Amino acid sequence: LMAFSLIQQPVCVSGPTGAGKTSAARKFSRMRPSHSKSQFQMHSFHAGTKTSQFYGTATLANGQIKFIEGTLTTALISGDVFIADEFNLSPPSVMKSLAPALEQTAGSNIFIPGIDQSINISSEFFFIACQNELGTLGRNAIPETISPRFAYLDYPKPELKDLQTICVEIA
């Protein structure tokens, strides 16, 4: 993960349910050198995920229209790791909507719908998608339009002692 984060190569970590993929991504985010206080932003994807949930949305506040950043927009700006948890539970159209964040490089500007302006991508931004293996109920393949942008890592099935250690650390 560190090597891929240094070259800003988005990563997709796949493996069995409950193996610790998301916990590992969160732990990595905390260990990674960063100037950001929050270190990571996470969005849990599901069949009903809408792009506004991670990009952000406009709302009315005190009689004025205000844009509320989503987790992805916050990560892009502040240089956090963005963890797309359960990524392949979302519909292919939602996965495709992430293309601008996957294609851009640090220092580039990206147009975010709803802001009506572009943002500058931090050099510390890194994208990790965590997902269960295809064939698990409700999982979708990553669309061909964005699939080549990812480096794929297969997360090993943990041994019992590894699961016990993870549970102790989480608790």
Buried (B, 14 or more C-beta within 10 A) or exposed (E): BEEBBEEBBBBBBBBBEEBBBBBBBBBBBEEBEBEBEEBBBBBBBBEEBEBBBBBBBBEEEEEEEEBEBBBBBBBBBBBBBBBBBBBBBBBBEBBBBBEBBBEBEEEEEBEBBBBEEEBEBBEBBBBBBBBBBEEEEEBBEBBEEBEEBBEEBEBEEBEEEEBEEBEEEEE
